[in-house]
């Protein structure tokens, strides 16, 4: 196409950047569709089990003063960093 500066992979990259996943169910978040959140998570008692960026299951470690969760692609999320301790 003449006059366009769009590379073939850029549309897919934009979609991937916009996709979000429910951290408690792992389902993709779709605007306008309500996804249930467990009651314990609503009360702040349940750590996230899935990565919000990619939907992968995370390794979660719970301690008496908080939790941390590790995604193989996006690193470690800590309750202290999210002000949940």
PDB file as gemmi writes it, atoms N, CA and C in Angstrom:
CRYST1    1.000    1.000    1.000  90.00  90.00  90.00 P 1                      
ATOM      1  N   UNK A   1       0.836  -1.179   0.000  1.00  0.00           N  
ATOM      2  CA  UNK A   1       0.000   0.000   0.000  1.00  0.00           C  
ATOM      3  C   UNK A   1       0.878   1.238   0.000  1.00  0.00           C  
ATOM      4  N   UNK A   2       0.638   2.102  -0.922  1.00  0.00           N  
ATOM      5  CA  UNK A   2       1.421   3.325  -1.013  1.00  0.00           C  
ATOM      6  C   UNK A   2       0.921   4.343   0.003  1.00  0.00           C  
ATOM      7  N   UNK A   3       1.881   5.019   0.645  1.00  0.00           N  
ATOM      8  CA  UNK A   3       1.514   6.103   1.550  1.00  0.00           C  
ATOM      9  C   UNK A   3       1.173   5.670   2.967  1.00  0.00           C  
ATOM     10  N   UNK A   4       1.310   4.394   3.308  1.00  0.00           N  
ATOM     11  CA  UNK A   4       1.017   3.965   4.681  1.00  0.00           C  
ATOM     12  C   UNK A   4       2.310   3.612   5.380  1.00  0.00           C  
ATOM     13  N   UNK A   5       2.386   3.953   6.647  1.00  0.00           N  
ATOM     14  CA  UNK A   5       3.563   3.664   7.455  1.00  0.00           C  
ATOM     15  C   UNK A   5       3.290   2.550   8.458  1.00  0.00           C  
ATOM     16  N   UNK A   6       2.326   1.713   8.192  1.00  0.00           N  
ATOM     17  CA  UNK A   6       1.941   0.661   9.125  1.00  0.00           C  
ATOM     18  C   UNK A   6       2.671  -0.615   8.759  1.00  0.00           C  
ATOM     19  N   UNK A   7       3.396  -1.163   9.719  1.00  0.00           N  
ATOM     20  CA  UNK A   7       4.059  -2.436   9.474  1.00  0.00           C  
ATOM     21  C   UNK A   7       3.061  -3.563   9.688  1.00  0.00           C  
ATOM     22  N   UNK A   8       3.266  -4.717   9.060  1.00  0.00           N  
ATOM     23  CA  UNK A   8       2.292  -5.806   9.145  1.00  0.00           C  
ATOM     24  C   UNK A   8       1.990  -6.273  10.568  1.00  0.00           C  
ATOM     25  N   UNK A   9       2.959  -6.263  11.475  1.00  0.00           N  
ATOM     26  CA  UNK A   9       2.750  -6.769  12.817  1.00  0.00           C  
ATOM     27  C   UNK A   9       2.215  -5.741  13.801  1.00  0.00           C  
ATOM     28  N   UNK A  10       2.105  -4.484  13.408  1.00  0.00           N  
ATOM     29  CA  UNK A  10       1.743  -3.444  14.367  1.00  0.00           C  
ATOM     30  C   UNK A  10       0.308  -3.564  14.867  1.00  0.00           C  
ATOM     31  N   UNK A  11      -0.627  -3.983  14.048  1.00  0.00           N  
ATOM     32  CA  UNK A  11      -2.025  -4.121  14.487  1.00  0.00           C  
ATOM     33  C   UNK A  11      -2.129  -5.230  15.532  1.00  0.00           C  
ATOM     34  N   UNK A  12      -1.462  -6.340  15.306  1.00  0.00           N  
ATOM     35  CA  UNK A  12      -1.470  -7.441  16.273  1.00  0.00           C  
ATOM     36  C   UNK A  12      -0.777  -7.011  17.563  1.00  0.00           C  
ATOM     37  N   UNK A  13       0.298  -6.231  17.449  1.00  0.00           N  
ATOM     38  CA  UNK A  13       1.002  -5.750  18.632  1.00  0.00           C  
ATOM     39  C   UNK A  13       0.127  -4.821  19.454  1.00  0.00           C  
ATOM     40  N   UNK A  14      -0.648  -3.953  18.782  1.00  0.00           N  
ATOM     41  CA  UNK A  14      -1.551  -3.048  19.502  1.00  0.00           C  
ATOM     42  C   UNK A  14      -2.635  -3.828  20.235  1.00  0.00           C  
ATOM     43  N   UNK A  15      -3.197  -4.848  19.597  1.00  0.00           N  
ATOM     44  CA  UNK A  15      -4.221  -5.663  20.245  1.00  0.00           C  
ATOM     45  C   UNK A  15      -3.655  -6.371  21.462  1.00  0.00           C  
ATOM     46  N   UNK A  16      -2.456  -6.910  21.334  1.00  0.00           N  
ATOM     47  CA  UNK A  16      -1.823  -7.616  22.451  1.00  0.00           C  
ATOM     48  C   UNK A  16      -1.563  -6.665  23.606  1.00  0.00           C  
ATOM     49  N   UNK A  17      -1.212  -5.412  23.304  1.00  0.00           N  
ATOM     50  CA  UNK A  17      -0.956  -4.433  24.357  1.00  0.00           C  
ATOM     51  C   UNK A  17      -2.245  -4.038  25.071  1.00  0.00           C  
ATOM     52  N   UNK A  18      -3.372  -4.093  24.373  1.00  0.00           N  
ATOM     53  CA  UNK A  18      -4.647  -3.706  24.951  1.00  0.00           C  
ATOM     54  C   UNK A  18      -5.314  -4.834  25.735  1.00  0.00           C  
ATOM     55  N   UNK A  19      -4.961  -6.075  25.459  1.00  0.00           N  
ATOM     56  CA  UNK A  19      -5.614  -7.203  26.125  1.00  0.00           C  
ATOM     57  C   UNK A  19      -5.279  -7.232  27.602  1.00  0.00           C  
ATOM     58  N   UNK A  20      -6.298  -7.442  28.419  1.00  0.00           N  
ATOM     59  CA  UNK A  20      -6.136  -7.582  29.863  1.00  0.00           C  
ATOM     60  C   UNK A  20      -6.843  -8.855  30.272  1.00  0.00           C  
ATOM     61  N   UNK A  21      -6.372  -9.450  31.362  1.00  0.00           N  
ATOM     62  CA  UNK A  21      -6.948 -10.686  31.859  1.00  0.00           C  
ATOM     63  C   UNK A  21      -7.337 -10.519  33.320  1.00  0.00           C  
ATOM     64  N   UNK A  22      -8.387 -11.216  33.719  1.00  0.00           N  
ATOM     65  CA  UNK A  22      -8.830 -11.175  35.104  1.00  0.00           C  
ATOM     66  C   UNK A  22      -7.796 -11.899  35.951  1.00  0.00           C  
ATOM     67  N   UNK A  23      -7.225 -11.234  36.983  1.00  0.00           N  
ATOM     68  CA  UNK A  23      -6.163 -11.865  37.767  1.00  0.00           C  
ATOM     69  C   UNK A  23      -6.641 -13.000  38.678  1.00  0.00           C  
ATOM     70  N   UNK A  24      -7.952 -13.170  38.812  1.00  0.00           N  
ATOM     71  CA  UNK A  24      -8.488 -14.212  39.690  1.00  0.00           C  
ATOM     72  C   UNK A  24      -9.070 -15.393  38.918  1.00  0.00           C  
ATOM     73  N   UNK A  25      -9.467 -15.175  37.667  1.00  0.00           N  
ATOM     74  CA  UNK A  25     -10.037 -16.255  36.869  1.00  0.00           C  
ATOM     75  C   UNK A  25      -9.195 -16.610  35.652  1.00  0.00           C  
ATOM     76  N   UNK A  26      -8.352 -15.696  35.194  1.00  0.00           N  
ATOM     77  CA  UNK A  26      -7.533 -15.926  34.014  1.00  0.00           C  
ATOM     78  C   UNK A  26      -8.257 -15.686  32.705  1.00  0.00           C  
ATOM     79  N   UNK A  27      -9.513 -15.292  32.757  1.00  0.00           N  
ATOM     80  CA  UNK A  27     -10.274 -15.036  31.533  1.00  0.00           C  
ATOM     81  C   UNK A  27      -9.945 -13.657  30.977  1.00  0.00           C  
ATOM     82  N   UNK A  28      -9.984 -13.540  29.653  1.00  0.00           N  
ATOM     83  CA  UNK A  28      -9.733 -12.255  29.008  1.00  0.00           C  
ATOM     84  C   UNK A  28     -10.839 -11.277  29.380  1.00  0.00           C  
ATOM     85  N   UNK A  29     -10.453 -10.041  29.699  1.00  0.00           N  
ATOM     86  CA  UNK A  29     -11.426  -9.005  30.050  1.00  0.00           C  
ATOM     87  C   UNK A  29     -11.987  -8.435  28.766  1.00  0.00           C  
ATOM     88  N   UNK A  30     -13.317  -8.504  28.618  1.00  0.00           N  
ATOM     89  CA  UNK A  30     -13.999  -7.990  27.444  1.00  0.00           C  
ATOM     90  C   UNK A  30     -14.845  -6.799  27.895  1.00  0.00           C  
ATOM     91  N   UNK A  31     -14.636  -5.629  27.293  1.00  0.00           N  
ATOM     92  CA  UNK A  31     -15.443  -4.467  27.679  1.00  0.00           C  
ATOM     93  C   UNK A  31     -16.931  -4.736  27.515  1.00  0.00           C  
ATOM     94  N   UNK A  32     -17.694  -4.393  28.527  1.00  0.00           N  
ATOM     95  CA  UNK A  32     -19.140  -4.582  28.489  1.00  0.00           C  
ATOM     96  C   UNK A  32     -19.613  -5.927  29.008  1.00  0.00           C  
ATOM     97  N   UNK A  33     -18.698  -6.862  29.238  1.00  0.00           N  
ATOM     98  CA  UNK A  33     -19.050  -8.177  29.765  1.00  0.00           C  
ATOM     99  C   UNK A  33     -18.504  -8.271  31.182  1.00  0.00           C  
ATOM    100  N   UNK A  34     -19.394  -8.499  32.129  1.00  0.00           N  
ATOM    101  CA  UNK A  34     -18.990  -8.566  33.524  1.00  0.00           C  
ATOM    102  C   UNK A  34     -18.424  -9.945  33.845  1.00  0.00           C  
ATOM    103  N   UNK A  35     -17.280  -9.962  34.512  1.00  0.00           N  
ATOM    104  CA  UNK A  35     -16.631 -11.199  34.925  1.00  0.00           C  
ATOM    105  C   UNK A  35     -16.656 -11.242  36.444  1.00  0.00           C  
ATOM    106  N   UNK A  36     -17.071 -12.350  37.001  1.00  0.00           N  
ATOM    107  CA  UNK A  36     -17.204 -12.439  38.454  1.00  0.00           C  
ATOM    108  C   UNK A  36     -15.841 -12.462  39.129  1.00  0.00           C  
ATOM    109  N   UNK A  37     -15.769 -11.821  40.291  1.00  0.00           N  
ATOM    110  CA  UNK A  37     -14.570 -11.814  41.121  1.00  0.00           C  
ATOM    111  C   UNK A  37     -14.947 -12.510  42.415  1.00  0.00           C  
ATOM    112  N   UNK A  38     -14.160 -13.503  42.845  1.00  0.00           N  
ATOM    113  CA  UNK A  38     -14.488 -14.215  44.085  1.00  0.00           C  
ATOM    114  C   UNK A  38     -14.623 -13.253  45.272  1.00  0.00           C  
ATOM    115  N   UNK A  39     -15.491 -13.597  46.200  1.00  0.00           N  
ATOM    116  CA  UNK A  39     -15.739 -12.749  47.371  1.00  0.00           C  
ATOM    117  C   UNK A  39     -14.470 -12.511  48.169  1.00  0.00           C  
ATOM    118  N   UNK A  40     -13.654 -13.531  48.356  1.00  0.00           N  
ATOM    119  CA  UNK A  40     -12.404 -13.359  49.096  1.00  0.00           C  
ATOM    120  C   UNK A  40     -11.490 -12.344  48.418  1.00  0.00           C  
ATOM    121  N   UNK A  41     -11.482 -12.331  47.090  1.00  0.00           N  
ATOM    122  CA  UNK A  41     -10.673 -11.360  46.352  1.00  0.00           C  
ATOM    123  C   UNK A  41     -11.238  -9.949  46.522  1.00  0.00           C  
ATOM    124  N   UNK A  42     -12.552  -9.826  46.530  1.00  0.00           N  
ATOM    125  CA  UNK A  42     -13.180  -8.520  46.751  1.00  0.00           C  
ATOM    126  C   UNK A  42     -12.830  -7.961  48.122  1.00  0.00           C  
ATOM    127  N   UNK A  43     -12.664  -8.837  49.094  1.00  0.00           N  
ATOM    128  CA  UNK A  43     -12.321  -8.419  50.448  1.00  0.00           C  
ATOM    129  C   UNK A  43     -10.814  -8.221  50.638  1.00  0.00           C  
ATOM    130  N   UNK A  44     -10.024  -8.518  49.599  1.00  0.00           N  
ATOM    131  CA  UNK A  44      -8.581  -8.367  49.683  1.00  0.00           C  
ATOM    132  C   UNK A  44      -7.879  -9.519  50.357  1.00  0.00           C  
ATOM    133  N   UNK A  45      -8.554 -10.660  50.480  1.00  0.00           N  
ATOM    134  CA  UNK A  45      -7.985 -11.818  51.155  1.00  0.00           C  
ATOM    135  C   UNK A  45      -7.353 -12.831  50.212  1.00  0.00           C  
ATOM    136  N   UNK A  46      -7.548 -12.663  48.922  1.00  0.00           N  
ATOM    137  CA  UNK A  46      -7.078 -13.628  47.936  1.00  0.00           C  
ATOM    138  C   UNK A  46      -6.063 -12.957  47.011  1.00  0.00           C  
ATOM    139  N   UNK A  47      -4.870 -13.518  46.865  1.00  0.00           N  
ATOM    140  CA  UNK A  47      -3.901 -12.944  45.917  1.00  0.00           C  
ATOM    141  C   UNK A  47      -4.300 -13.286  44.483  1.00  0.00           C  
ATOM    142  N   UNK A  48      -3.807 -12.534  43.517  1.00  0.00           N  
ATOM    143  CA  UNK A  48      -4.091 -12.874  42.122  1.00  0.00           C  
ATOM    144  C   UNK A  48      -3.406 -14.186  41.755  1.00  0.00           C  
ATOM    145  N   UNK A  49      -4.045 -14.981  40.939  1.00  0.00           N  
ATOM    146  CA  UNK A  49      -3.497 -16.281  40.525  1.00  0.00           C  
ATOM    147  C   UNK A  49      -3.062 -16.290  39.062  1.00  0.00           C  
ATOM    148  N   UNK A  50      -3.523 -15.300  38.299  1.00  0.00           N  
ATOM    149  CA  UNK A  50      -3.216 -15.220  36.872  1.00  0.00           C  
ATOM    150  C   UNK A  50      -2.642 -13.848  36.554  1.00  0.00           C  
ATOM    151  N   UNK A  51      -1.743 -13.782  35.583  1.00  0.00           N  
ATOM    152  CA  UNK A  51      -1.128 -12.524  35.171  1.00  0.00           C  
ATOM    153  C   UNK A  51      -2.162 -11.672  34.425  1.00  0.00           C  
ATOM    154  N   UNK A  52      -2.252 -10.397  34.787  1.00  0.00           N  
ATOM    155  CA  UNK A  52      -3.195  -9.489  34.122  1.00  0.00           C  
ATOM    156  C   UNK A  52      -2.774  -9.176  32.698  1.00  0.00           C  
ATOM    157  N   UNK A  53      -1.501  -9.314  32.374  1.00  0.00           N  
ATOM    158  CA  UNK A  53      -1.003  -8.971  31.046  1.00  0.00           C  
ATOM    159  C   UNK A  53      -1.143 -10.098  30.031  1.00  0.00           C  
ATOM    160  N   UNK A  54      -0.939 -11.356  30.485  1.00  0.00           N  
ATOM    161  CA  UNK A  54      -0.943 -12.454  29.525  1.00  0.00           C  
ATOM    162  C   UNK A  54      -1.916 -13.587  29.872  1.00  0.00           C  
ATOM    163  N   UNK A  55      -2.456 -13.596  31.081  1.00  0.00           N  
ATOM    164  CA  UNK A  55      -3.418 -14.627  31.463  1.00  0.00           C  
ATOM    165  C   UNK A  55      -2.794 -15.931  31.907  1.00  0.00           C  
ATOM    166  N   UNK A  56      -1.464 -15.989  31.972  1.00  0.00           N  
ATOM    167  CA  UNK A  56      -0.798 -17.226  32.415  1.00  0.00           C  
ATOM    168  C   UNK A  56      -0.941 -17.407  33.918  1.00  0.00           C  
ATOM    169  N   UNK A  57      -0.968 -18.655  34.335  1.00  0.00           N  
ATOM    170  CA  UNK A  57      -1.007 -18.989  35.759  1.00  0.00           C  
ATOM    171  C   UNK A  57       0.314 -18.578  36.394  1.00  0.00           C  
ATOM    172  N   UNK A  58       0.249 -17.959  37.569  1.00  0.00           N  
ATOM    173  CA  UNK A  58       1.454 -17.501  38.251  1.00  0.00           C  
ATOM    174  C   UNK A  58       1.785 -18.393  39.442  1.00  0.00           C  
ATOM    175  N   UNK A  59       3.040 -18.389  39.833  1.00  0.00           N  
ATOM    176  CA  UNK A  59       3.488 -19.034  41.058  1.00  0.00           C  
ATOM    177  C   UNK A  59       3.204 -18.040  42.175  1.00  0.00           C  
ATOM    178  N   UNK A  60       2.457 -18.458  43.202  1.00  0.00           N  
ATOM    179  CA  UNK A  60       2.059 -17.551  44.281  1.00  0.00           C  
ATOM    180  C   UNK A  60       2.599 -18.072  45.606  1.00  0.00           C  
ATOM    181  N   UNK A  61       3.190 -17.170  46.381  1.00  0.00           N  
ATOM    182  CA  UNK A  61       3.668 -17.504  47.721  1.00  0.00           C  
ATOM    183  C   UNK A  61       2.984 -16.557  48.704  1.00  0.00           C  
ATOM    184  N   UNK A  62       2.302 -17.140  49.687  1.00  0.00           N  
ATOM    185  CA  UNK A  62       1.596 -16.362  50.699  1.00  0.00           C  
ATOM    186  C   UNK A  62       2.390 -16.420  51.992  1.00  0.00           C  
ATOM    187  N   UNK A  63       2.566 -15.265  52.627  1.00  0.00           N  
ATOM    188  CA  UNK A  63       3.266 -15.191  53.906  1.00  0.00           C  
ATOM    189  C   UNK A  63       2.346 -14.502  54.914  1.00  0.00           C  
ATOM    190  N   UNK A  64       2.684 -14.508  56.184  1.00  0.00           N  
ATOM    191  CA  UNK A  64       1.806 -13.882  57.185  1.00  0.00           C  
ATOM    192  C   UNK A  64       1.568 -12.387  56.961  1.00  0.00           C  
ATOM    193  N   UNK A  65       2.522 -11.724  56.308  1.00  0.00           N  
ATOM    194  CA  UNK A  65       2.356 -10.286  56.118  1.00  0.00           C  
ATOM    195  C   UNK A  65       2.050  -9.880  54.682  1.00  0.00           C  
ATOM    196  N   UNK A  66       1.733 -10.817  53.795  1.00  0.00           N  
ATOM    197  CA  UNK A  66       1.386 -10.475  52.416  1.00  0.00           C  
ATOM    198  C   UNK A  66       1.569 -11.643  51.472  1.00  0.00           C  
ATOM    199  N   UNK A  67       1.872 -11.341  50.203  1.00  0.00           N  
ATOM    200  CA  UNK A  67       2.056 -12.364  49.189  1.00  0.00           C  
ATOM    201  C   UNK A  67       2.923 -11.808  48.070  1.00  0.00           C  
ATOM    202  N   UNK A  68       3.459 -12.709  47.243  1.00  0.00           N  
ATOM    203  CA  UNK A  68       4.080 -12.333  45.982  1.00  0.00           C  
ATOM    204  C   UNK A  68       3.656 -13.345  44.941  1.00  0.00           C  
ATOM    205  N   UNK A  69       3.588 -12.908  43.704  1.00  0.00           N  
ATOM    206  CA  UNK A  69       3.198 -13.772  42.597  1.00  0.00           C  
ATOM    207  C   UNK A  69       4.172 -13.540  41.449  1.00  0.00           C  
ATOM    208  N   UNK A  70       4.586 -14.615  40.777  1.00  0.00           N  
ATOM    209  CA  UNK A  70       5.577 -14.516  39.717  1.00  0.00           C  
ATOM    210  C   UNK A  70       5.026 -15.057  38.412  1.00  0.00           C  
ATOM    211  N   UNK A  71       5.036 -14.200  37.394  1.00  0.00           N  
ATOM    212  CA  UNK A  71       4.675 -14.602  36.036  1.00  0.00           C  
ATOM    213  C   UNK A  71       5.961 -14.940  35.299  1.00  0.00           C  
ATOM    214  N   UNK A  72       5.963 -16.011  34.529  1.00  0.00           N  
ATOM    215  CA  UNK A  72       7.167 -16.417  33.806  1.00  0.00           C  
ATOM    216  C   UNK A  72       7.559 -15.405  32.734  1.00  0.00           C  
ATOM    217  N   UNK A  73       6.617 -14.577  32.304  1.00  0.00           N  
ATOM    218  CA  UNK A  73       6.896 -13.587  31.260  1.00  0.00           C  
ATOM    219  C   UNK A  73       7.034 -12.163  31.785  1.00  0.00           C  
ATOM    220  N   UNK A  74       6.315 -11.822  32.854  1.00  0.00           N  
ATOM    221  CA  UNK A  74       6.237 -10.423  33.294  1.00  0.00           C  
ATOM    222  C   UNK A  74       6.834 -10.142  34.664  1.00  0.00           C  
ATOM    223  N   UNK A  75       7.430 -11.128  35.295  1.00  0.00           N  
ATOM    224  CA  UNK A  75       8.138 -10.899  36.542  1.00  0.00           C  
ATOM    225  C   UNK A  75       7.299 -11.057  37.791  1.00  0.00           C  
ATOM    226  N   UNK A  76       7.774 -10.438  38.883  1.00  0.00           N  
ATOM    227  CA  UNK A  76       7.185 -10.616  40.211  1.00  0.00           C  
ATOM    228  C   UNK A  76       6.285  -9.432  40.564  1.00  0.00           C  
ATOM    229  N   UNK A  77       5.128  -9.744  41.125  1.00  0.00           N  
ATOM    230  CA  UNK A  77       4.196  -8.760  41.659  1.00  0.00           C  
ATOM    231  C   UNK A  77       4.139  -9.014  43.171  1.00  0.00           C  
ATOM    232  N   UNK A  78       4.259  -7.967  43.946  1.00  0.00           N  
ATOM    233  CA  UNK A  78       4.299  -8.090  45.400  1.00  0.00           C  
ATOM    234  C   UNK A  78       3.184  -7.269  46.025  1.00  0.00           C  
ATOM    235  N   UNK A  79       2.564  -7.795  47.058  1.00  0.00           N  
ATOM    236  CA  UNK A  79       1.469  -7.061  47.709  1.00  0.00           C  
ATOM    237  C   UNK A  79       1.962  -5.760  48.313  1.00  0.00           C  
ATOM    238  N   UNK A  80       3.220  -5.691  48.689  1.00  0.00           N  
ATOM    239  CA  UNK A  80       3.749  -4.441  49.247  1.00  0.00           C  
ATOM    240  C   UNK A  80       3.840  -3.374  48.162  1.00  0.00           C  
ATOM    241  N   UNK A  81       4.169  -3.779  46.941  1.00  0.00           N  
ATOM    242  CA  UNK A  81       4.248  -2.836  45.808  1.00  0.00           C  
ATOM    243  C   UNK A  81       2.871  -2.362  45.369  1.00  0.00           C  
ATOM    244  N   UNK A  82       1.862  -3.158  45.637  1.00  0.00           N  
ATOM    245  CA  UNK A  82       0.495  -2.796  45.270  1.00  0.00           C  
ATOM    246  C   UNK A  82      -0.271  -2.195  46.444  1.00  0.00           C  
ATOM    247  N   UNK A  83       0.438  -1.920  47.549  1.00  0.00           N  
ATOM    248  CA  UNK A  83      -0.142  -1.333  48.774  1.00  0.00           C  
ATOM    249  C   UNK A  83      -1.277  -2.193  49.334  1.00  0.00           C  
ATOM    250  N   UNK A  84      -1.060  -3.510  49.342  1.00  0.00           N  
ATOM    251  CA  UNK A  84      -2.081  -4.425  49.870  1.00  0.00           C  
ATOM    252  C   UNK A  84      -1.603  -5.164  51.104  1.00  0.00           C  
ATOM    253  N   UNK A  85      -0.524  -4.706  51.727  1.00  0.00           N  
ATOM    254  CA  UNK A  85      -0.035  -5.334  52.959  1.00  0.00           C  
ATOM    255  C   UNK A  85      -0.483  -4.534  54.133  1.00  0.00           C  
TER     256      UNK A  85                                                      
END                                                                             
